[in-house]
Amino acid sequence: MSAYTAEIDPVRRAGRILRWGARWVAVPVLAGVLVSGNIDLRSLPLIGSERETAVLLLDGQAYFGHLDDSGETGTLLLRDVYYFQDAKSGPTGLPVGLVLRGQEAHEPADGMRINRDKVLAIERVRPESAVGQAIAAERALRGTSVPFVSLNRPAIATRDALAPQRSATEQGIQRGFLTAAAQLAKLNELVLPISKSEAQAIMDKASGDLRTVRQSALGAIAQTMRMSASDAEAYVRTTEAQLDRSAFVADAGVLLAPDLNVIVTRATQLYAQVGDGAAKQLTQPKAAPSTPPSPSPAASSRPSATPTARP
């Protein structure tokens, strides 16, 4: 009986043909696709950087996160969502602030679904952009760890990358402080319905309260940055002295990480409360002390007539 070789084995012959086809057909096709740019190696799982997506809606709102677009439903699924909040009246130097979705009253969970008919455009977010850097900083502040295996590994800022964020937060706090102090000083220039000594006492109290708010805000930065108690105390003391020597009015604005933006926003609200309270005390005349009514004189008692004795 003759040997059963590959040359006469139809199964092995078919396998050899398939391997030849994969080598000379599939490989050139794949190379052509890569060369033509139809596949971006940076977008491949486990190889490229984080794929952060911006979903721009028809109403002008923008959401940023990890996009899951399977194309099977009428909605897009966005996870780890951030969005812009109007901050035109804030002291951060930017018209918007970045917010991490999830702190709303209904505490949304498991991503955000967006109707496709509401979407204007879908774009990639560059890691070097203001949004990309703010999101990476937020993750670093919250101690987010990178998963060992992930199809979309989150970008996390380094310690050095957090320095501009901290500096910008300090600037926002100082801008709010200076604005509130200037408004307070203008009130003292008015003709006030109270004495100068009373006005000065109110001003001194308000100025101290403004400094207390600023000090608390700097302490919140130290806590958010995960400083030790001793480092936080030294940081607040040193930074207060630096802020008193510089106004930071010429520095460019930086899009803050959401947790840092909350600190600036809260400090601004407290500054306004201190100013409003002082303004009310300075401009409201003191009520004149009420004079107790004078006691009315008692009715004089007339002696009763003595009855005349009859004979």
C-alpha positions in Angstrom: 0.0 0.0 0.0 1.5 3.3 -1.1 2.3 6.1 1.5 -0.5 8.7 2.1 1.3 12.0 1.2 0.1 15.6 1.3 0.3 15.8 -2.5 -2.6 13.3 -2.9 -4.5 14.2 0.3 -7.4 16.5 -0.8 -7.9 17.9 2.7 -4.2 18.9 3.1 -4.2 20.3 -0.4 -7.2 22.5 0.4 -5.5 23.8 3.6 -2.4 24.7 1.7 -4.4 26.6 -0.8 -6.2 28.6 1.9 -2.9 29.5 3.6 -1.6 30.6 0.3 -4.7 32.8 -0.3 -4.4 34.3 3.2 -0.8 35.2 2.6 -1.1 36.7 -0.9 -4.6 38.2 -0.7 -5.5 39.1 2.9 -2.2 40.6 3.8 -2.0 43.0 0.8 -5.6 44.0 1.4 -4.9 44.8 5.1 -1.8 46.8 4.2 -3.7 48.8 1.6 -6.4 49.7 4.1 -3.8 50.8 6.7 -1.9 52.9 4.1 -5.1 54.5 2.8 -5.8 55.8 6.4 -9.1 53.9 6.8 -7.9 52.6 10.2 -6.3 54.8 12.8 -3.9 52.7 14.9 -4.4 55.2 17.7 -8.1 54.1 17.9 -7.4 50.4 18.2 -8.1 48.9 21.7 -5.1 48.3 24.0 -2.9 50.2 21.6 -3.9 53.9 21.3 -4.6 56.6 23.8 -8.0 57.2 25.4 -10.8 57.8 23.0 -12.7 60.7 24.5 -15.7 61.8 22.4 -17.5 65.1 22.2 -21.2 64.8 21.4 -22.6 68.2 20.2 -26.3 68.6 20.3 -28.6 70.8 18.2 -29.5 73.0 21.2 -25.8 74.0 21.6 -25.1 71.8 24.6 -22.0 69.6 24.5 -21.3 66.3 26.4 -17.9 64.5 26.7 -17.3 60.9 27.5 -16.7 57.4 26.3 -19.0 56.7 23.4 -20.7 53.3 22.8 -22.3 53.6 19.3 -23.4 50.1 18.4 -25.7 51.5 15.7 -28.5 49.1 16.7 -30.8 51.6 18.4 -32.0 55.1 18.0 -29.8 56.3 20.9 -26.1 56.8 21.7 -24.7 55.7 25.0 -22.2 58.0 26.7 -20.3 56.9 29.8 -18.1 58.9 32.3 -19.9 62.1 31.1 -18.8 65.7 31.5 -20.5 68.8 30.3 -20.2 72.6 30.2 -22.0 74.9 32.7 -22.5 78.6 32.2 -19.9 80.5 34.2 -20.1 84.0 32.7 -20.5 85.6 36.2 -17.7 83.5 37.7 -14.1 84.7 38.3 -12.3 81.8 36.6 -11.6 83.8 33.4 -13.6 81.5 31.2 -17.3 81.7 30.1 -17.9 78.1 31.0 -17.0 75.6 33.7 -16.7 71.8 33.4 -19.1 69.6 35.4 -18.9 65.9 36.1 -22.4 64.4 35.5 -23.7 62.4 38.3 -24.2 65.0 41.1 -27.7 66.0 39.8 -30.8 65.5 42.0 -31.7 62.3 40.3 -28.1 60.9 40.6 -27.9 59.4 37.0 -26.2 56.1 36.8 -25.0 53.7 34.1 -24.3 56.3 31.4 -26.3 58.8 29.4 -28.5 57.9 26.4 -28.8 60.5 23.7 -31.4 60.4 20.9 -29.6 60.4 17.6 -32.0 63.0 16.1 -30.8 65.5 18.7 -27.1 65.2 17.7 -25.4 67.8 15.5 -22.0 66.3 15.4 -19.7 63.7 17.0 -16.0 64.5 17.3 -12.9 63.2 19.0 -11.4 65.2 21.9 -7.7 65.7 21.8 -5.9 64.8 25.0 -3.9 68.0 24.9 -7.1 70.2 24.7 -8.5 72.1 27.6 -11.3 69.6 28.0 -9.0 66.6 27.8 -6.6 68.1 30.4 -9.4 69.1 32.8 -10.9 65.6 32.6 -7.5 63.9 33.2 -6.9 66.3 36.2 -10.3 65.4 37.7 -9.4 61.7 37.6 -6.1 62.3 39.3 -7.8 64.3 42.0 -10.2 61.5 42.7 -7.6 58.9 42.7 -8.9 57.0 39.7 -6.7 54.0 38.9 -6.1 52.7 35.3 -7.7 49.3 34.8 -5.2 46.5 34.1 -7.2 45.6 30.9 -9.4 48.1 29.2 -10.7 48.7 25.7 -10.5 52.5 26.4 -7.9 53.3 29.1 -8.7 56.6 30.8 -6.1 59.3 30.8 -5.0 60.5 34.2 -3.0 63.6 34.8 0.5 63.5 36.4 1.4 65.4 39.5 3.2 68.0 37.3 0.1 68.4 35.2 -2.0 69.3 38.2 0.2 72.4 39.0 -1.5 74.7 36.4 -4.9 73.5 37.7 -4.0 74.4 41.3 -2.6 77.8 40.2 -5.7 78.6 38.2 -7.9 77.7 41.2 -6.0 80.0 43.4 -6.3 82.8 40.8 -10.1 82.3 40.6 -10.4 82.5 44.4 -8.3 85.7 44.5 -10.2 87.3 41.7 -13.5 86.7 43.6 -11.9 88.1 46.8 -10.7 91.3 45.1 -14.0 91.9 43.5 -15.9 91.5 46.8 -13.4 93.8 48.6 -13.7 96.5 45.9 -17.5 96.4 46.1 -17.3 96.7 49.9 -15.0 99.7 49.6 -17.4 101.5 47.3 -20.1 101.2 49.8 -18.0 103.0 52.4 -17.7 106.0 50.0 -21.4 106.6 50.1 -23.2 108.9 52.6 -24.3 106.3 55.1 -27.1 106.7 57.6 -24.8 105.4 60.4 -21.8 106.9 62.2 -18.3 106.5 60.9 -17.3 104.4 63.8 -20.2 102.0 63.2 -19.4 101.8 59.5 -15.8 101.1 60.2 -16.7 98.3 62.6 -18.9 96.7 59.9 -16.2 97.1 57.3 -13.6 95.5 59.5 -15.9 92.6 60.3 -16.7 92.0 56.6 -13.1 92.2 55.5 -12.2 89.6 58.1 -15.1 87.4 56.9 -13.8 87.7 53.3 -10.4 86.5 54.4 -11.9 83.6 56.3 -13.8 82.5 53.1 -10.5 82.7 51.1 -8.7 80.8 53.7 -11.3 78.1 53.8 -11.2 77.8 50.0 -7.5 77.4 50.0 -7.9 74.7 52.6 -10.4 73.0 50.3 -7.7 73.0 47.6 -5.3 71.3 49.9 -7.8 68.7 50.8 -8.7 68.0 47.2 -5.0 67.7 46.4 -4.7 65.1 49.2 -2.2 67.1 51.2 -1.3 66.0 54.7 -2.6 68.2 57.6 0.9 69.8 58.2 1.4 70.4 54.4 -2.1 71.8 54.1 -1.5 74.3 56.9 1.8 75.5 55.4 0.3 75.7 52.0 -2.6 77.9 53.1 -0.3 80.2 55.1 2.2 80.6 52.2 -0.4 81.0 49.5 -2.3 83.6 51.4 0.8 85.7 51.6 1.4 85.2 47.9 -2.1 86.2 47.0 -1.9 89.4 49.0 1.1 90.4 46.9 -0.4 89.5 43.5 -3.8 90.1 41.9 -3.4 87.6 39.0 -5.5 89.9 36.8 -3.4 89.4 33.6 -3.2 85.6 33.8 -5.1 83.5 31.2 -8.0 81.4 32.3 -7.8 77.7 32.6 -10.6 75.2 32.3 -10.7 73.7 35.8 -11.3 70.1 36.8 -14.9 69.9 38.1 -13.9 69.5 41.8 -11.7 72.5 41.7 -14.3 74.5 39.8 -16.7 73.8 42.7 -14.3 75.3 45.2 -14.1 78.6 43.2 -17.9 78.7 42.7 -18.6 78.1 46.3 -16.1 80.8 47.4 -17.7 83.3 45.0 -21.1 82.6 46.5 -19.8 83.1 50.1 -18.0 86.3 49.1 -21.4 87.6 47.7 -23.1 86.7 51.0 -20.6 88.6 53.0 -20.8 91.6 50.8 -24.6 91.6 50.8 -24.8 91.3 54.6 -22.4 94.2 55.0 -24.2 96.4 52.5 -27.4 95.8 54.3 -25.9 96.9 57.6 -24.1 99.9 56.1 -27.1 101.3 54.3 -29.9 100.5 56.6 -30.5 103.2 59.2 -30.7 102.0 62.8 -34.2 102.1 64.1 -34.7 104.8 66.7 -35.2 103.4 70.2 -38.8 103.3 71.0 -39.8 105.6 73.9 -42.0 103.9 76.4 -45.3 105.6 76.9 -45.4 108.0 79.8 -47.6 106.8 82.6 -50.9 108.7 82.7 -51.6 110.5 86.0 -53.9 108.7 88.3 -57.4 110.1 88.6 -57.7 112.3 91.6 -60.1 110.8 94.2 -62.6 113.2 95.5 -63.7 112.9 99.1 -67.2 111.7 99.4 -69.6 114.1 100.9 -70.4 113.4 104.5 -74.1 112.9 104.8 -75.8 115.7 106.9 -77.4 114.4 110.0 -81.0 115.1 110.1 -82.6 116.5 113.2 
